[in-house]
Amino acid sequence: FAPVGMRGTRFNADHLQPGDNAAVGHAKYDFTKLRTVAPLTWSNNSGAGGIYSSAHDMALWMNVQLAGGILPDGKPLFSAKRQHEMWSMITPIPIDEVHVPELAAARPNFAGYGEGWSLSDYRGHRMVWHTGGWPGMVSRLTLLPDQKLGVVVLTNQEVGAAFNAVTFQVLDAFLQVPPTDWTAAYAKLVEKADSDAGVSWKKHQDARAAHSTPSLPLRSYATTYRDPWYGDVVIRQDGKRLRLQFAKTAQLVGTLEHWQHDSFIVRWDDRSLNADAFVNFSLTPDGALREMRMEPISPLTDFSFDFQDLVLTPVPTETAAGK
């Protein structure tokens, strides 16, 4: 940070200093009740998303980007060749149809991912950008290199529609194009997403065999499960209920509620996560546990939870005890 002049930027919440004017994050608990959330600190893997910064310091960073890596003192932070590599598409991304017609002007002609940058176009201009998310806060940084323009929007809430609306409003004003009411357009998108989530939940309810029972006694589901990538997820019996805990993620602890057959719902203790998930068990022909799979209940759950990618198999008792 020092070479760029970002004196008000901190690595994470643990590095905040007395007198720092730091925003407090907000989340809608259970998708409804807006409340503050405690800062999350991951010192070893948070990436740029964990950084605390300001519009002033991020403007300094955008200046370096728009100057091809040249610092305020004229020294290079990175070369033009390196920037070209970062801003070159490595992974093409299919372009979806707009979810609501009001967002037609924001639909790009191309989209892809470079080295840490999203790449697309906007109103005939190349756009280099990225979003960021952290509990209670989301942000977006956008560059139009041919215009030497950078826009950063930092928010202390979790709705990406907000930073998108502000970003496109600023871009349109700078480019002097006929204005679009981006706030209204993204409000329509949020409305549709909420409606789709309601329809999805009703389908689950309509398909539920509410009077079904688990195939096994509750105590039989209580064991350690292991995914080759993540590691262990532990289920313990607590009286007449089951408790689930992700061994490496302190926030992911919750109670299992029976849904139907061998499917449960985990309700996380931390209601700001908005990430309750189905927990589905499959059995062998002999009636033993084969594996546990998970998937988010709501399409509104942040994609980065990735529950559906876990393949959790029971760990033999002696292995779990000796790990």
C-alpha positions in Angstrom: 0.0 0.0 0.0 2.8 2.4 0.9 4.2 2.9 -2.6 0.7 3.8 -3.9 0.1 6.2 -1.0 -2.7 4.2 0.4 -2.1 5.3 4.0 -5.7 4.8 5.2 -5.9 1.2 4.0 -5.7 -1.8 6.3 -5.1 -5.5 5.6 -8.2 -6.6 7.6 -10.3 -5.6 10.6 -7.6 -6.8 13.0 -5.3 -4.0 11.6 -7.7 -1.2 12.2 -6.1 1.5 14.3 -7.5 3.9 17.0 -9.2 6.8 15.2 -9.9 4.9 12.0 -13.3 5.9 10.6 -14.4 2.3 9.7 -17.8 1.5 8.3 -19.9 -1.3 10.0 -21.3 -4.0 7.8 -25.0 -4.7 7.5 -26.9 -7.8 6.4 -30.5 -8.8 6.1 -30.9 -11.6 8.7 -33.1 -14.3 7.2 -33.3 -12.2 4.1 -35.5 -9.7 5.9 -34.2 -7.9 9.0 -31.4 -5.4 8.3 -28.9 -5.6 11.2 -25.2 -5.0 11.8 -22.7 -7.8 11.4 -19.4 -8.4 13.2 -16.3 -8.0 11.0 -14.9 -11.3 9.7 -11.1 -11.6 9.8 -9.3 -14.3 7.8 -5.6 -13.5 7.9 -4.4 -16.2 5.6 -6.9 -16.4 2.7 -9.2 -13.4 2.5 -7.7 -12.0 -0.6 -8.5 -8.4 -1.6 -12.0 -8.8 -0.3 -10.8 -8.6 3.3 -9.0 -5.2 2.9 -10.4 -2.1 4.6 -10.0 0.9 2.3 -11.6 4.2 1.3 -12.8 5.9 -1.9 -9.7 8.2 -1.6 -7.2 5.3 -1.4 -9.0 3.2 -4.0 -8.8 6.2 -6.4 -5.0 6.2 -5.9 -5.0 2.5 -6.8 -7.1 3.2 -9.9 -4.7 5.9 -11.0 -1.9 3.4 -10.9 -3.9 1.0 -13.0 -4.9 3.7 -15.5 -1.3 4.8 -15.7 -0.1 1.3 -16.8 1.4 0.5 -13.4 3.3 3.8 -12.9 3.4 5.0 -9.3 3.0 8.7 -8.3 6.8 9.0 -8.0 7.2 7.8 -11.6 8.5 4.3 -10.7 6.8 1.2 -12.1 4.8 -1.0 -9.8 4.3 -3.4 -12.6 5.1 -3.3 -16.3 2.8 -2.5 -19.3 3.4 -6.1 -20.5 2.3 -7.5 -17.1 -0.8 -5.3 -17.2 -1.6 -6.5 -20.7 -1.5 -10.1 -19.4 -3.7 -9.3 -16.5 -6.2 -7.6 -18.8 -6.2 -10.3 -21.4 -9.1 -12.8 -21.5 -8.2 -16.3 -20.3 -11.7 -17.6 -19.6 -14.6 -16.6 -21.9 -17.9 -16.3 -20.1 -21.2 -16.9 -21.9 -23.5 -13.9 -22.1 -26.9 -14.5 -20.6 -30.1 -12.8 -21.7 -31.0 -9.9 -19.4 -33.2 -11.0 -16.5 -35.4 -7.8 -16.8 -35.8 -5.6 -19.9 -34.8 -2.5 -18.0 -31.2 -3.8 -17.9 -30.8 -4.2 -21.6 -28.3 -1.3 -21.9 -26.0 -3.1 -19.5 -25.8 -6.3 -21.5 -22.2 -6.7 -22.9 -21.2 -7.9 -26.3 -18.4 -10.0 -24.8 -17.4 -11.1 -21.3 -14.6 -13.0 -19.8 -12.0 -13.3 -17.0 -8.4 -12.3 -17.1 -5.9 -12.5 -14.2 -7.9 -11.2 -11.3 -10.1 -8.9 -13.5 -13.5 -9.2 -15.2 -13.5 -8.1 -18.8 -16.4 -6.9 -20.8 -17.6 -3.8 -22.7 -20.1 -1.0 -22.0 -21.5 1.4 -24.6 -18.7 0.6 -27.0 -15.9 1.0 -24.4 -13.7 -1.8 -23.0 -14.5 -2.3 -19.3 -12.1 -3.8 -16.8 -13.7 -4.4 -13.4 -14.2 -6.6 -10.4 -16.7 -6.9 -7.6 -15.9 -7.9 -4.0 -18.0 -9.3 -1.2 -17.5 -9.7 2.6 -20.0 -10.3 5.3 -22.0 -7.1 5.5 -20.2 -5.3 2.7 -20.0 -5.5 -1.1 -18.1 -3.3 -3.6 -17.3 -2.7 -7.2 -14.3 -1.2 -9.0 -14.6 -0.3 -12.7 -12.1 1.0 -15.2 -12.7 2.4 -18.7 -9.1 2.5 -19.8 -9.7 4.4 -23.1 -11.4 7.1 -21.1 -8.8 7.1 -18.3 -11.8 6.7 -16.0 -12.1 4.8 -12.8 -15.2 4.3 -10.6 -15.2 2.6 -7.2 -18.4 2.0 -5.2 -18.0 0.8 -1.6 -21.1 -0.2 0.4 -21.7 -1.5 3.9 -24.6 -3.8 2.8 -24.9 -6.9 0.8 -27.0 -6.1 -2.3 -24.9 -6.0 -5.5 -27.7 -4.1 -7.3 -26.7 -1.0 -5.3 -23.1 -0.8 -6.5 -24.1 -1.7 -10.1 -26.8 1.1 -10.2 -24.4 3.7 -8.9 -21.6 2.6 -11.2 -23.6 2.7 -14.4 -25.1 6.1 -13.4 -21.6 7.5 -13.1 -20.4 6.0 -16.3 -23.4 7.4 -18.2 -22.9 10.8 -16.8 -19.2 10.8 -17.8 -19.9 9.4 -21.3 -22.7 11.9 -21.8 -25.3 9.3 -23.0 -29.0 9.5 -22.6 -29.7 8.7 -18.9 -31.1 5.4 -17.7 -32.8 5.1 -14.3 -30.4 2.4 -13.1 -31.8 2.5 -9.6 -35.3 1.6 -10.9 -33.9 -1.0 -13.3 -32.0 -2.8 -10.6 -34.9 -2.5 -8.2 -36.8 -4.5 -10.8 -34.1 -7.1 -10.8 -34.2 -7.5 -7.0 -37.9 -7.8 -7.2 -37.7 -10.6 -9.7 -35.0 -12.4 -7.8 -37.1 -12.3 -4.6 -40.1 -13.5 -6.5 -38.1 -16.4 -8.1 -36.9 -17.4 -4.7 -40.4 -17.6 -3.4 -41.5 -19.7 -6.3 -38.5 -22.0 -5.7 -39.4 -22.5 -2.0 -43.0 -23.2 -2.8 -41.9 -26.0 -5.2 -39.9 -27.6 -2.5 -42.8 -27.4 -0.1 -45.3 -28.8 -2.6 -42.9 -31.8 -3.3 -42.3 -32.5 0.4 -43.5 -35.8 1.9 -44.0 -34.1 5.2 -45.1 -37.3 7.1 -42.1 -39.4 6.0 -39.5 -40.4 8.5 -35.7 -40.9 8.4 -34.5 -44.4 7.4 -32.2 -44.6 10.4 -32.3 -43.5 14.1 -30.9 -40.0 14.6 -27.8 -41.4 16.3 -26.8 -43.2 13.1 -26.4 -39.9 11.2 -24.1 -38.6 14.0 -20.5 -39.1 12.8 -17.7 -37.4 11.0 -17.9 -36.9 7.2 -15.0 -35.9 5.1 -14.7 -34.2 1.7 -11.4 -34.7 -0.1 -11.0 -30.9 -0.7 -12.6 -29.3 2.3 -11.9 -31.7 5.1 -14.3 -32.7 7.9 -17.9 -31.9 8.7 -19.1 -33.3 12.0 -22.6 -34.2 13.0 -23.3 -34.8 16.7 -26.5 -35.8 18.5 -27.7 -33.2 21.1 -30.6 -34.7 22.9 -33.4 -35.1 20.3 -31.7 -33.0 17.7 -28.6 -33.2 15.4 -26.0 -30.5 15.3 -23.7 -29.9 12.3 -20.3 -28.2 12.4 -17.8 -27.4 9.6 -14.5 -28.2 11.3 -12.6 -25.4 9.6 -15.3 -22.8 9.5 -16.4 -21.5 12.9 -19.4 -19.7 11.5 -20.9 -22.8 9.9 -22.6 -24.5 12.9 -26.3 -25.2 13.0 -29.2 -27.5 13.8 -30.5 -30.1 11.5 -34.3 -30.2 11.0 -35.9 -33.2 9.3 -37.3 -32.4 5.9 -38.3 -35.6 4.3 -37.0 -39.2 4.1 -33.2 -38.9 4.5 -33.1 -35.2 3.8 -32.7 -32.5 6.5 -32.3 -28.8 6.5 -29.4 -27.2 8.4 -30.4 -23.9 10.0 -27.2 -22.0 10.8 -27.0 -20.4 14.2 -25.7 -17.2 12.5 -28.8 -15.9 10.8 -26.9 -13.3 8.9 -25.4 -16.0 6.6 -28.7 -16.5 4.6 -27.3 -19.8 3.6 -29.5 -22.6 5.1 -29.0 -25.7 3.1 -30.6 -29.1 2.4 -28.5 -32.0 3.8 -29.2 -35.2 1.9 -28.0 -38.6 3.0 -27.8 -41.7 0.8 -27.5 -45.3 2.0 -25.9 -48.4 0.7 -28.0 -51.5 -0.2 -27.3 -52.8 3.3 -28.7 -49.6 4.9 -25.4 -48.1 5.9 -24.6 -44.4 5.3 -22.9 -43.9 1.9 -22.5 -40.1 1.7 -23.9 -36.8 2.6 -24.5 -34.0 0.0 -25.6 -30.4 0.5 -27.2 -27.7 -1.6 -28.4 -24.2 -0.7 -32.2 -23.9 -0.3 -32.6 -20.4 -1.7 -31.3 -19.1 -5.0 -30.5 -15.9 -3.2 -27.7 -17.6 -1.2 -24.3 -16.3 -2.1 -22.7 -18.5 -4.8 -19.4 -18.8 -2.9 -20.8 -21.2 -0.3 -20.5 -23.9 -2.9 -22.2 -26.6 -0.7 -23.2 -28.5 -3.8 -19.5 -29.3 -4.6 -18.9 -31.2 -1.4 -18.9 -35.0 -1.5 -18.9 -36.0 2.2 -18.4 -39.6 3.1 -18.5 -41.1 6.6 -15.0 -41.5 8.2 -14.4 -44.8 9.9 -14.5 -44.3 13.7 -10.9 -45.2 14.3 -9.7 -42.8 11.6 -11.8 -39.9 12.9 -10.6 -40.5 16.4 -6.9 -40.6 15.3 -6.8 -37.7 12.8 
